[in-house]
Amino acid sequence: MSYEIKIIVTSQKGVLDPEARTIEKCINDEISGGGLGIEKVGAIERLIVGRYFQYISKQPSKELARQEAVFWAENLFANMIIQSYEVESIKRIRK
């Protein structure tokens, strides 16, 4: 069997995320009269920037696919000191 795995990795709450703060500032500066020419929509706060991982697992069961996803998330995809992850979905696929 094959399973499509989707994992999202983001900074933990309270950890400074310079990329998110820069984007957030740019959007809010634009709203208050910046020069990017973006249509005014509204201010934002607490923007979260993350990474998205999707792959096909060849594990024989959904439980083993979940264990594999957790292993890869904790050991390769996320820096567990400053990031957290969510296994967004594990979906069986037929080939």
Secondary structure, DSSP 8 states (H G I E B T S, - for coil): -EEEEEEEEEE-TTS--HHHHHHHHHHHHHHTT-SS---------S---EEEEEEEE--SSHHHHHHHHHHHIIIII--TTTEEEEEEEEEEE--
